[in-house]
C-alpha cells in the first residue's frame, strides 16, 4: 500500500542518515578517550541490532500506531454523536484510567528494555573477548567462568524479553480490556436509555469489540516503539563524541 511504501522510504532514509552520522562520529572519535573505554560488544550492538530496529520497525510501527489512534478517534466520535452529553462526560474518566495503565506499562517496560540491551552489549563484548583470547582462556582454566557469565547474561535477556512481551503486555491488556468493556457497557445502556435504533446499537457494539481486538496488536507495536526509541537514544549519543 501507499502508506507502507511511504513508511519504508522514510525508515530507510532515516536509517541511512543515522548510520552516516554515527560512522562519521566514530571515525573522528579519539582513541584514548573513547575506544579505550568503550566495550567492543557495545559498539557491535549499536551498529547492528539498534540500526536493524530502525531499518525494519520504524515504518510499520508508526503506521500501526497512527492507524489505531486515528481509527479510535473516528470510532469514539461516531459513538459520542449518538450518545447524550451526560454519558459522554461519564466516559472521560475511563479514558483517563486507560491512559494511566498505559503510562504504568511504559514505566515498567522502559527499564526492562534498557537492561535487556545492556546485557546484550555485555554478552557481545564477552563473545568478542572469547574469540580473540580463546587460547589464554583455555590455558588459564577460565572456561567455566566464561560460560557462567554467558549463561547469566543470556538468562537476563530472556527474562527481560519475557516480562516485556508477555507478562507486562498481558497485565496492561487485561486492565485496559476491563476498563474499555465497562465503558462499552455504559455506552450500550446510554443508547438503550435514549432509544437509539437497534442497527446503530449493533454497530456501536461491533466497533467496541473491534477496538478491543486491535488493542492487542497495538500493545505489541507499542513495545516495539519503546525499543526503537531506546535504540535511537543510544545511537544519538554517538553524535556528541568529541
C-alpha angles and dihedrals in degrees: 000000000000093000092052092047092049091047092050092049091051091047093050093047092047091048091049092052093045092048092049093048093047094048092048090050091049093049090054094043117116115248098221098045100037119015094042089055101039118084114232091233091058092055091046091050093050096048096042116026099028094046091046089056090053091048098047108029112033097080100042094042095049092046091048093049094046092046092051096048093043091049091046092051092049091046094049092046089054091048093047091052092064097039126083117252095251090059090047091053090048089056095061097077090051091058089048090054091049091051089049092055090048089051091052090049091052091049091053098041098049097062091043092051091047092049091048092053091046091053090047090054091049090048093052090046089052090050092051090051091049092050095050098038104031093125093053091045092055093042092053093045094242097137094107092047093052092046090050091052091046092051091046094053091044091050091051092051092049092048093049094048092046092050094047100042099036118014100037093038092051089048095054093040093054092050095045092046090051093050094043091046090053089049091051090052090053090050091051092049090048091052091050090048092052094045094243112183114265092240091058091045091052090050091052092051092047092049091049092054090045091054092051092050092048092051090067091061092042091054089060091045090051090054090051088049090056089051091050093049091049090048091050091048092053093045095049090056087072089061088071096057111129 
